[in-house]
Amino acid sequence: MPIKFYNPTSAGRRAGSVVDYKSAITKDTPEKSLTVGKRRASGRNHHGVITAKHRGGGNKRLYRIIDFKRQKDDVQATVQAIEYDPNRSCFIALIQYADGEKSYILAPNGLKVGAKVMSGPGAEPELGNCLPLTNIPAGLEIHNIEMNPGQGGKLVRSAGGVGRLGAKEGEYSVIILPSGEMRRVKSRCRATIGQLGNLDYINVSIGKAGRQRHMGNRPHTRAKAMNPIDHPLGGGEGRSNGGRHPVSKTGVPAKGGITRHPRKHSDKLILRRRKFGTHQQRPQTVSV
């Protein structure tokens, strides 16, 4: 799906770009029975104290209830629509089962309206179907991967995300995640076939500060511009660079420092650590 650039009628329009949603979205309004109101806390806890800084404001959102578990087995469903979801980067698909029940699932790339999807051990390893890893041939692209059986998909859920199923060893299967990490998960865990859609999401340029505010992101103050009492990198004569490696306000390494617990219980499941850095593809452009 191409990236759209508007005519430069303002400084923000000149620098910003958007995904051409009209080529993918088939329904503008969500299914009312599958939405709930979403109340924001603006990064504050139950005491009203800010615990997550630089959040607040933004447009109101309705939360779409997504079926991450896909446990309605052996019942065929038909894709009714592909929709935009403001709460995640990928698109979602509205499906209707043969018994009339409707549900939202994450929409893989290439899923069309009218397509048939199914979940369960008896499902075929085809686009949009959800089945246990033990029933998926090695080498297939997968997403929405469970970490524990029956828990619901936790891994590979963002736009363009794709994992790959590797070898199967006993009760475990090896998966390669988008970050490059190679890890084992139990073969009874479920995953959905295909790569998630909206691949060009990563190439969108925000263009102006106001667009970030619409997303609920507030301005961020640089640590080196603070006073020493406010941040470990603050203070100094003139424009100082902090005099130490970058850290957060509480002293946690911020750029490349190891923050993982050295004896975390899941270390035995990780066969290869993730790679650092990503490669962005050049977007297709459409002038309007």
Residue pairs with C-beta under 8 A, 6 or more apart in sequence:
1 19
1 20
1 23
1 24
1 197
1 198
1 199
1 200
2 20
2 23
2 200
2 283
2 284
2 285
2 286
3 17
3 18
3 19
3 20
3 200
3 203
3 204
3 283
3 284
3 285
3 286
4 17
4 18
4 19
4 20
4 285
4 286
4 288
5 17
5 285
5 286
5 287
5 288
6 13
6 16
6 18
6 288
7 13
7 287
7 288
8 14
11 208
12 207
12 208
12 210
12 211
13 207
14 207
15 205
15 207
15 208
16 205
16 206
16 207
16 208
16 211
17 203
17 204
17 205
17 207
17 283
18 204
19 198
19 200
19 201
19 204
20 286
21 84
24 82
24 91
24 197
24 198
25 82
25 83
25 84
25 91
26 81
26 82
26 83
26 113
27 80
27 81
27 82
27 83
27 94
30 62
30 64
30 83
31 94
31 102
31 104
33 102
34 64
34 65
34 94
34 102
34 103
34 104
35 62
35 63
35 64
35 65
36 62
36 63
36 65
37 62
37 63
38 60
38 61
38 62
38 63
38 87
40 56
40 58
40 216
42 50
42 55
42 56
42 57
43 50
43 51
43 52
43 53
43 54
43 55
43 56
44 50
44 51
45 51
53 220
54 217
54 218
54 219
54 220
55 216
55 217
55 218
56 216
56 218
57 213
57 216
57 218
58 213
58 214
58 215
58 216
58 217
59 86
59 214
59 215
59 216
61 86
61 87
62 86
63 87
64 83
64 85
64 87
64 92
64 104
65 104
66 85
66 92
66 104
66 105
66 106
67 103
67 104
67 105
68 106
68 144
68 152
68 153
68 154
68 157
69 150
69 151
69 152
69 153
69 190
70 105
70 119
70 130
70 144
70 153
70 190
70 192
71 119
71 150
72 97
72 101
72 103
72 119
73 119
73 120
73 121
73 122
73 123
74 118
74 120
74 122
74 123
75 97
75 98
75 99
75 118
76 97
76 98
76 116
76 117
76 118
77 95
77 96
77 97
77 98
77 103
77 116
77 117
77 118
78 95
78 96
78 114
78 115
78 116
78 117
79 93
79 94
79 95
79 111
79 112
79 113
79 114
79 115
79 116
79 117
79 128
80 93
80 94
80 95
80 96
80 102
80 113
81 93
81 94
81 113
82 91
82 92
82 93
82 94
82 107
82 111
82 113
82 197
83 91
83 92
83 93
83 94
83 104
84 91
84 92
85 91
85 92
88 106
88 157
88 158
88 159
89 158
89 159
89 198
89 201
90 106
90 107
90 157
90 158
90 159
90 160
90 161
90 196
90 197
90 198
90 201
91 106
91 107
91 159
91 197
91 198
92 104
92 105
92 106
92 107
93 104
93 105
93 106
93 107
93 111
93 128
94 102
94 103
94 104
95 102
95 103
95 104
95 105
95 117
96 102
96 103
97 103
105 117
105 128
105 192
106 143
106 144
106 153
106 157
106 192
106 196
107 196
107 197
108 127
108 128
108 143
108 192
108 193
108 194
108 195
108 196
108 197
109 160
109 194
109 195
109 196
109 197
109 199
110 127
110 194
110 197
111 117
111 127
111 128
111 194
111 197
115 127
115 128
117 128
117 129
117 130
118 124
118 129
118 130
119 129
119 130
119 131
119 190
120 130
120 131
121 131
121 132
121 135
123 129
123 130
123 131
123 135
125 131
125 135
125 136
125 137
125 140
125 193
126 193
127 193
127 194
128 192
128 193
128 194
129 192
129 193
130 144
130 190
130 191
130 192
130 193
131 190
131 191
131 193
132 187
132 188
132 189
132 190
133 142
133 145
133 165
133 168
133 173
133 175
133 185
133 186
133 187
133 188
133 189
133 190
133 191
134 168
134 173
134 187
134 188
136 142
136 165
136 191
136 193
137 165
138 165
138 166
138 167
138 168
139 164
139 165
139 166
140 164
140 165
140 193
141 162
141 163
141 164
141 193
141 194
141 195
142 156
142 162
142 163
142 164
142 165
142 175
142 191
142 192
142 193
142 194
143 153
143 156
143 157
143 161
143 162
143 163
143 191
143 192
143 194
143 195
143 196
144 153
144 155
144 156
144 157
144 191
144 192
145 153
145 154
145 155
145 156
145 163
145 175
145 185
145 189
145 190
145 191
146 152
146 153
146 154
146 155
146 185
146 189
146 190
146 191
147 154
147 155
147 185
147 189
148 186
148 189
149 186
149 188
149 189
149 190
151 189
153 190
153 191
153 192
155 163
155 175
155 177
156 162
156 163
156 177
156 178
156 196
157 196
158 196
159 196
159 197
159 198
159 199
159 201
159 202
160 195
160 196
160 197
160 198
160 199
160 200
160 201
160 202
161 178
161 195
161 196
162 178
162 194
162 195
162 196
163 175
163 176
163 177
163 178
163 191
164 175
164 176
165 173
165 174
165 175
165 191
166 173
166 174
166 175
166 176
166 182
167 173
167 174
168 174
168 187
169 184
171 186
171 187
171 188
172 184
172 185
172 186
172 187
172 269
173 184
173 185
173 186
173 187
173 189
174 182
174 183
174 184
174 271
175 182
175 183
175 184
175 185
175 191
176 182
177 183
177 274
179 274
179 275
180 272
180 274
180 275
181 270
181 272
181 273
181 274
181 275
182 270
182 271
182 272
183 266
183 269
183 270
183 271
183 272
184 269
184 270
184 271
185 269
200 283
200 284
202 278
202 280
203 280
203 281
203 282
203 283
206 212
209 219
223 231
223 232
223 233
223 234
223 242
223 246
223 249
224 233
224 234
224 236
224 239
224 240
224 241
224 242
225 234
226 233
226 234
226 235
227 234
227 235
228 234
228 235
230 249
231 249
232 242
232 244
232 247
232 249
232 251
233 241
233 242
233 244
233 246
233 247
234 242
236 242
236 243
245 253
245 255
245 257
246 253
246 254
246 255
247 253
247 254
247 257
248 254
252 259
253 259
256 276
